[in-house]
Amino acid sequence: MSKTISIIGSGFSSLSAACYLAKAGHRVSVFEKNDTVGGRARQLVKDGFTFDIGPSWYWMPDIFEKFFNDFGKSTNDYYKLDKLSPAYKIFFSDEVITIGDHMDQICEEFERIETGSSKPLRKFIAQAQEHYDIAINKVVLKPGLSPLELVTKETVTRVDRFFKTISSEVRKNFKNPKLVSTLEFPVLFLGAKPSQTPSFYSFMNFADFGLGTWHPKGGMYEIIKAMKALAESLGVTIHTNSNVNKINVENGNAHSIIVNGKTIESDIILSGADYHHSESLLDKKHRQYSEAYWQKRTFAPSSLLFYVGFDKKLKDIEHHNLFFDTNFETHAENIYDDPKWPENPLFYVNFPSVTDESMAPKGCETGFFLIPIAPGLEDTPELREQYFDIIINRFENLTKQKVRDNILFKESFCVNDFVEEYNSYKGNAYGMANTLMQTAFLRPKLKSKKVDGLYFTGQLTVPGPGVPPSLISGKLVAELIEKNEK
């Protein structure tokens, strides 16, 4: 039976759910508070420079392909994908590690750093591939309703890998600290320290070394444009500049939302907005989780971001660049254990114009700088400027070039903006971390336990942080709605 469904937010998970629900025959409307769709995956276009404001890594291409295949489409119908070669560079204080676009190249690089390391690397990635196959085809496709979802013949034989950590597995096989950092880096996408992330999540290492790093021509926002076009072709109505002020509940049922002061009646309400914010739209008695609950959760980092236009092409850089010339563990402690602004931050820089000339004017470079920080920190213009000086000085030293005088403009985005633009709890950038106690059925639920007809999707529920998991989250909640509401 066709239902009227209102979806709050237009990020990856919301657009994914909208497509699946519309395909099932429902009347779907999406309400986005900002003036463009995409949630955190928005775009800044300025003076001929194009920046992805949010996600900038395209990993797990199979997940994107499966999504579009579900609607008889392919990614090729909407955007062109290029595999990056090399995938990325990691700058240490005295050396640069270059990650190639296939395993033979990566093994050669590991051997250059530590003789004999390619053998345990191939074994580690083979195991990571097993984990990837189980995770993507079994575990993440479950709605997080019961611990029994994790019990399969594949997971039972690997139960110890949920209690060992990525850090312990990596350090058991690799001694060189640079190789350790290289292998621990991918789980940062899951929003937790490697020492707190189950070793089963090594499937991220296969996503990295096995499947490679890709770039949609025109930037990550091309995916959002593709999903918007698909949703609208399926009959979804999308409203921008439409701030949802309240979720109304009557006799235990969610029956309407208030958008810009106007009441919109609905049979079902689905929120892809920040979960904590979504529940704040309910009267207190209808909320599942208390403030104390949220305060005790381990959240993924926030970020200090800079979008910089350079008036020249830069040297000795790649599309993706990691700057690990300071202590990895100390920075992680400043995020998770003793939250504060890091004295010597790690940082990441994305130069999409290195491989995609459409992202910058001719002879120029588009630069996206990111420092991961603890959510909830003080955010002032003075702190932003202080940290830009820190990283641009280190960038110049490590790449052996002067760039400060070549900056045409820079824009910044930090904790206050995540709160203001996305109603993000404490200004987190990636949702809730995938630690052992925040995995699968232990995450906030897709369906409200207190209100009928109210559902949630996105990075704070299952499967977890990241763009591919958000696509899957939208599919999971759509399937749950179909199952429950028939």
N, C-alpha and C positions, 0 to 999 in steps of 0.2 A: 504494500500500500504506500503510495507516494506521501511523503511528509514535507512540511515546510521547515527548512533548517537554516538557522542563522549561525554564521561562523565569525568569531571575533579574532581579528588579526589576519594578515596576508603573507606570513612567512612561508618557508618551504613546507612545513607540516600542514598548515592551514590550506594552502593551495593543493597539496597532495590529497588531503581529505576531501576537499571540494570537488576535485575531479572524480574520485571514486564514488562519492555520494550522488553526484549528478549522473554519472554513468548508470547507477542503480535506479535512476528514475525519480529522484527527489528534487524538490524545488529549493535550490541552494543560493543563499546570498552571503557575501563576504563583506565585512565592515572593517576598514582600515583607518586608524586615527591619523596617519600621515598622508601627505599628498601624492605619494607613489606607493605601489604595491611592493612587497618583498620583505617586510619586517626588517630584520637586521641586515638583510642582503640588499642594500640600496646602492645607489650610484651617485657619485659627484662628478659633474662635467663642468670644467672651468677653463676658459681661454684655450680650448682645443685639447686639454688634458682630460683623460677619463680615468676615474678611480673607482674600484669596488670598495665601498665604505666598510663592508663587513667581510664575509668569507672570501678567501683568495686562493685556497688550495682545492684542486679538483682531484680527489682520490676516489677509489672504488668506482671506476667507470661502469662496471657491470650493474651497479645499483641504479644509476641514472637510466641506463638502457632498459633494464627491466621495468622501470616505472613507465616509460613511454611505450614500451611493447604492450603493456596491459591495456593500452587504448588503441592498439593497432598502428602505433607510430614508432619512430626511431629518433634518437638524438639528431641524426643527420637531417631529419625533416625540419629542424629548427636552428641548429647551429653547427659550426665546424669545429672539430676537436683536433688539437695538435698534441702529440706526446713530446714532452720537454726533454731535450738532450743537450747537456746533462739535466737531471731533475732539479738539483740544487747544490749550492756550496755551503760548507760550514767553515767559518773563520775562527780559528783558535789564535792564541796570542803569538805563536811561533810557526803556525802551519795552516794550510787550507786543505780540507778534505772535499773532494768532488764526487758526488753520487751520480753515477752514470744512469743510462736508461735501461740497462739489463744486468742480470746477475754476473755475467763474466767480467764486465767492467768494474762492478762494485767489488767483486772478489779481488781483482788486481789492485784496487785502491786499498783494501784492507791489508793485503799482503805487503804493500809498500809501507804501511804504518807498523804492522806487527807480523813478522814472518810466521807462517803456519796458521794464521787466523782465518783463512778462507775456508778451511775444512770445517771447523765448528760453525762458521757462518752459514754454510750451505745446509748443515744439519738443523740449525736454529730456524732458518727460513722454511725448510721443509716441514718442520713441526708447526710453524706459524701458518703455513698453508692449510694443514689439517684443521687447525683451529678456525681459520677463515671459513672453510667449507662448512664446518659445524655451526659456527656463529651465524653466518649469513643465511644458510639454508634451514636451520633448525631453531636456534636459541632466539635470535632477534625477531623472528616472525611470530612470537608468542605475546599475548596481550598483558602479561605480568599480573595475572589473576591468582596464581598459585605456585608454590615452590615446586610442585610436581611437573611444571612446564620444563624445568631444567633437567628432569630425569629422563634421559634417553640412553640407549646402549652406548652411544658415543661419549656422552658426558660422564656417565658412571665410571667408565674406565679411565677418565681423566679428572676425577674429582679433586685430586691433589693440586691440580693446576688452578683451582679457584682459591686455594689457601696459600700457595706460594705466590711470590710477587714477581713482577717483571724485573725489578732491580736484582733480586737474588738469582734469577735465571740467567740474566745477562752477565752478571759479575762472576758467576760460576764458570763461564766459558771464555770470558774476555778480561784481560788484565789491563790493557792500555786504556787510560782514562778517556782518551779522545774517541776510541771505538765504543766505549761504554756510553758516553754521552750521545753518540750517533745513534745507537740502538735504543736508548731510552727516550729519545726525542719524540717518536711518533705517538706515544701514549699521552703526551701533553694535550693532544687533540681531545682526549677523553676527560680532561679537566682535573686530573689528580696527579700526585707525585708518583713516580715509578715504584717507590717503596711501599705505596699503598694500593697499587693497581694489581689485581690478580694476573698471574702469568698467562692465563687463558687469553688475555687481551693482546698477546703477542701477534694476534691476527692483524693488528695495525702495522706490524713490521712487514707482513706479506703484502698488505695494501701498498706500502711504500716501495719495497725492493722488488716485489713480485709483479705488481700490476702497474706500477709507475705513476708519474705525476703528469697531469694533463692540463691543457688550457683551452677553454672555449674562446674562439676568436671574438674579440669585442669585450671580453671579460666575463666574470661570473654572473653578472646581471642578465646575460643572455639566457641563462637557465630560467630565471624568474620570468622574463618576457615570454619564453616558450611555454611555461606552465600557465601563465595568464591567458595566452592565446588558446591553449588546449582547454582550459576551464571554460572560457567564454564560448568556445565551439560546442561544448557540452551543455550549454544553457545556464552556466553560473553567472549571476549578476554581482559585479564588484563595485563597492562604494568606497571611494577614498575621502579623506577629510571627514571621516565619520567616527567620532569618538564614542565608545560605549561607556555610559555613565553608571549603569546598574543592570543587574540580572534580577528579574522579578520572579518570585516563587509563590505559588498558591496551592494549598492542600498538598504540599510535598512535591509539586511538579514545577519545573522551570517552564514558564509559559510565554515570557516576553523579555526583550531587552529595551533599555532606553538609550537611544542614539542621538546625540546632540539635542537632548531634551524631548525627543519624540519617541513614543512607544511603538515597537515593532513586535507584532505577535509571531510566535514560532511554536512548532510542535517539539522541536529539539534545538538545544543551544550547545554549540561546541566552541570552546575557547582554545585558540592556538597562541594566545598572549601569554606572558609570564604567568606561571601557575599561581604564585603568591598574589599577584595583582588580580588575577581572575577571581580568586576567592574573596578578595576585598570588595568586589562588586556585589557580593551577596550580603544579606543581613547576617550578623555574627552567628546566630543560631544555626544557620545553614552551612557554615564553613566546616570542612573536615579536619583541617590542620591549624593548630594554634600558632601564635607568634613564637612560642617557646620551641615548637617543633621546627620551624624554619631556621631559628637561630642555631639549632644544634646540627643542622645539615652541613655537609662539606660542599661548598659551592666551587664551581670552576672559577678561574681568575676573571678579573676585569682586565681592561687594557687601556694604555695610553697610546693613542694613534695619531700619526701625523701624515697628512696628504701633501706632498711637496712637488712642485713643478720646477724642473731644472732646465736652464736654457742651453744645455749642451748634452751630448752623449757621454755617459760615464764609462770608465775603464775597469777591467778586471772584476766584473760583476756578472751574475746570472739573473734569470727571471726570479728565482727564489734564493734568498741568502740568509743564513743563520749566523749570528755573531755570539759564539760561545767562548769568548776570550776571557771571561771571568768565571767564578765558581758556580757551577750548575746547582749544587746542593744548597749553597747559601741563599741563592735567589729563591729556590723552592721553599725554603724555610720562611723567607720573608713573605711568601704568599699564604702558606698553609699553617705554619706553626706559630709564628710571631708576626702577625700581619703588620707590615709597615712598608714605606717606600724603600726599595732596595738601594743600597749604597752604590753597588756596581752591577747594574742590571744586564741580564742577557737581553738581546733584542733580535728582531726579524725585520728584513727589508724585502719588499716585493717590487720589482721593476718590470711590469708586464710589457713595457715598450721595448724591452730587449728582444722579445720574440714576436711581438704584435705591434706593428707600426701604426695601427689605428688608434692606439691608446695615448699617443702624444703627437704634438706637431713635429714636422720634419726637423731632425737635428736636435731634438729635445728628449728629455727622459721623465717619465712618470714614476714617482717614488712613494711607496706606502711603508711607513715605519711603524713598528708595533713593539711595545714593551708590556709583557704580562705583569699585572700587579694584583694584589689582594683586593677583593671587592670591599666596598664600604670605606675606602680610604678618603682622607681629605683631598679635595680636588680644587686647585686654585690656578689662575693664570700664571702666577709666579712659579709654582711647581712644574707646570707644563714646560715653561721656558727653560727652567733649570735642567730638566731631563732631556730636552731637545739638544741643549748645548753638550751634555754628557755624551749622547750617542752620536751626534754629528762629528764631534772631535775624534771619537774612537773609529767611526766609519772612515774618516779621512786618513787616520794613521794606519789602519789595517789594509785599506785598499790603495794606499800610497798616492793619493790625489787630493787636491783642494777643490771643494765643491760649494762651500758656504757662500762665496760671492756669486755663484751661479744660480742661486735660488730666486725664482721669479715670485713665488708665493708659497705660503704654507698654511694649512688649516689643521686644527686639532680636534680630537674627540676623546672624551674620557668618562670617568665615573658619573659625573653629573649629567652628561649627555645620554648615557645608557639609561639612566633613571627617567630623564625628561622625555626622550624620544621613544623609548620602548617599555616604560614602566617596569624596568628590570630590577629585581630584588637586589639591593645593595650595589646596583650598577654592574652585576655580573655580566660577562660577555658571552659565556658558553653554556649557561644553565647549571645543572647540578652534576657534580663529579661522579664518575662511575667507579666508586670504591666498592669493596666487597659487601659492605652493609648498605650500599645504595645501588644494587644491581637487580635487574629484572623485577620480581614481585615485591622487592623492598623499596621501590621507587613510588612516588605519588601516583595514584591510580588514574587510568584513562576514564573511568566512570565515577561520578560522585557517589559516595556511600550514603549521602543524606538527602540528595535531591534527584528525583526521577527526571529523565530527559536532559540531564546536564553531563557533558563530556569534556575531556581535556586532551590536548595533544601538544607535542613539542619537546624541547630539550630537557624540561624538568620531569617529564614522565618517561615511559619506555619508548625506544630502547636507551636513549641517552643523548649526549652532546654530539654535534657534528651535522653536516648537511645530509649525507646519506642516511644516518639514523632518523633525521627529521622526515625525510621522504617516507621511510618505513613507518614512522609513528603515525603519519596521516593515513596510511593504508590500514594499519592495525585498528585505529579508532573507527574508521569507516566500516570495517568488517564487524566490529563489536556493536556498532549502532544497528547494522543490518540484522545481526543475530538477536539483539535484545528487543528491537522495536517492531518486529514483524507482528 
